[in-house]
Amino acid sequence: METGEIPAELRYTKSHEWVRLDGRVATIGITDHAQSQLTDIVFVDLPAVGKAVAAGAGALVLESVKTVADVYAPAAGKIVEVNGALKAHPELVNREPYGAGWLVKVELAAPLDPSTLLSADAYRAHVASGA
C-alpha cells in the first residue's frame, strides 16, 4: 500500500493525523496518505477558536468529493488557531498536507508525551499493514 510522504520530524496517530508539538501547542493536520484516500477535499468545517476538544474526539470535519471524514484530536485541549485559508482553498489539504494545509492548533490541557504517538517509521508500518 502506498504511504506517501511521511516527514520524520512529525508524530502520527493511527487515525492518520499528524502532530507537530511546540511546547504546549500541537499543530494538527492529516497525513499525505489520508488526503490521498479522501481524494479532492472540497470543504473544511473548522471549529471555533476556544472550543474544547477531548482526546480521541472529533475536532473538525473534512468533506471530499468521495466522503465526509472526522479529524480527531490527539489530546485534550482547546482550539487556539484555525487555518482560515482553508475556507476559500480547501484543496491546500491535498496539495500541502504538511505545510499550508495544516488544520488547527490546540493548546494542550497537559503536556503530551510524544511517545504516545507514532514515529514516522511506526506510522509507515501502520499504513503498510492496511490499517
Phi and psi in degrees as a GROMACS rama.xvg file:
@    title "Ramachandran Plot"
@    xaxis  label "Phi"
@    yaxis  label "Psi"
@TYPE xy
-71.1194  128.954  GLU-2
-99.2028  -19.3483  THR-3
71.9348  -167.258  GLY-4
-72.4705  137.631  GLU-5
-139.348  89.5504  ILE-6
-59.8303  133.094  PRO-7
-67.9625  -25.7658  ALA-8
-79.8077  -8.09154  GLU-9
-98.4112  166.632  LEU-10
-114.199  160.747  ARG-11
-136.328  157.834  TYR-12
-110.838  161.572  THR-13
-68.6397  -18.1369  LYS-14
-93.0215  15.6653  SER-15
76.4408  28.1465  HIS-16
-95.8685  152.564  GLU-17
-109.964  154.622  TRP-18
-135.894  129.694  VAL-19
-115.455  114.99  ARG-20
-90.5913  133.944  LEU-21
-136.431  88.1748  ASP-22
65.9541  -121.941  GLY-23
-95.215  7.70762  ARG-24
-110.156  128.783  VAL-25
-111.88  121.145  ALA-26
-87.2097  134.422  THR-27
-126.348  139.153  ILE-28
-147.909  -174.748  GLY-29
-106.67  153.615  ILE-30
-74.537  163.944  THR-31
-58.6478  -40.8059  ASP-32
-59.4069  -45.9857  HIS-33
-63.6253  -45.1995  ALA-34
-65.5623  -33.0128  GLN-35
-70.6151  -31.9311  SER-36
-72.3713  -36.5472  GLN-37
-72.7658  -25.8702  LEU-38
68.8997  -151.287  THR-39
-65.8976  114.402  ASP-40
-81.014  127.02  ILE-41
-112.221  -13.5656  VAL-42
-157.693  138.237  PHE-43
-120.269  116.63  VAL-44
-89.9689  89.008  ASP-45
-75.7692  143.063  LEU-46
-77.2916  167.215  PRO-47
-76.3381  142.23  ALA-48
-61.8385  135.853  VAL-49
98.5459  -14.6273  GLY-50
-64.4789  134.175  LYS-51
-80.5982  140.633  ALA-52
-126.246  144.246  VAL-53
-100.238  149.459  ALA-54
-57.5435  127.152  ALA-55
82.0356  -2.80853  GLY-56
-91.9002  158.845  ALA-57
-63.9048  129.188  GLY-58
-101.818  -30.4264  ALA-59
-163.644  174.123  LEU-60
-126.522  137.904  VAL-61
-110.026  136.816  LEU-62
-115.227  130.267  GLU-63
-119.393  176.054  SER-64
-65.8896  -16.3704  VAL-65
-102.381  -34.5192  LYS-66
-163.508  177.555  THR-67
-117.509  134.168  VAL-68
-135.34  137.44  ALA-69
-79.4386  147.388  ASP-70
-112.52  127.929  VAL-71
-100.397  146.106  TYR-72
-78.0544  131.131  ALA-73
-75.8099  -15.3539  PRO-74
-158.214  163.887  ALA-75
-73.929  146.862  ALA-76
170.038  -158.521  GLY-77
-133.018  147.021  LYS-78
-68.6855  123.671  ILE-79
-111.486  -14.79  VAL-80
-159.513  144.981  GLU-81
-123.749  154.687  VAL-82
-84.8583  88.4354  ASN-83
-61.5688  -22.9915  GLY-84
-61.3057  -22.9954  ALA-85
-71.7741  -19.3981  LEU-86
-61.2725  -45.2783  LYS-87
-89.8717  -23.7996  ALA-88
-134.009  66.5088  HIS-89
-62.5331  -20.7369  PRO-90
-65.553  -12.9865  GLU-91
-60.5734  -30.1891  LEU-92
-62.7187  -37.0188  VAL-93
-75.5268  -44.7671  ASN-94
-74.3605  -38.9751  ARG-95
-137.871  66.8652  GLU-96
-61.0416  -27.3849  PRO-97
-100.567  0.374704  TYR-98
-122.594  -110.013  GLY-99
-63.2147  -13.1133  ALA-100
-93.0036  14.4993  GLY-101
-58.843  159.048  TRP-102
-106.642  -61.5822  LEU-103
-143.063  161.831  VAL-104
-118.268  132.731  LYS-105
-118.654  126.483  VAL-106
-82.2495  116.564  GLU-107
-72.033  140.167  LEU-108
-69.2924  -28.7402  ALA-109
-146.392  154.749  ALA-110
-55.984  138.61  PRO-111
-97.3452  124.828  LEU-112
-76.3194  113.893  ASP-113
-56.5343  -22.6042  PRO-114
-71.9657  -11.0333  SER-115
-79.4965  -9.22558  THR-116
-107.511  167.106  LEU-117
-84.965  141.212  LEU-118
-73.9906  170.165  SER-119
-57.6291  -43.7522  ALA-120
-65.3538  -41.2218  ASP-121
-67.25  -38.1896  ALA-122
-66.4165  -40.67  TYR-123
-58.5597  -43.7479  ARG-124
-65.8956  -38.1793  ALA-125
-60.1479  -47.522  HIS-126
-66.6408  -42.1467  VAL-127
-63.1611  -26.8771  ALA-128
-76.1304  -6.85017  SER-129
87.0793  9.4339  GLY-130
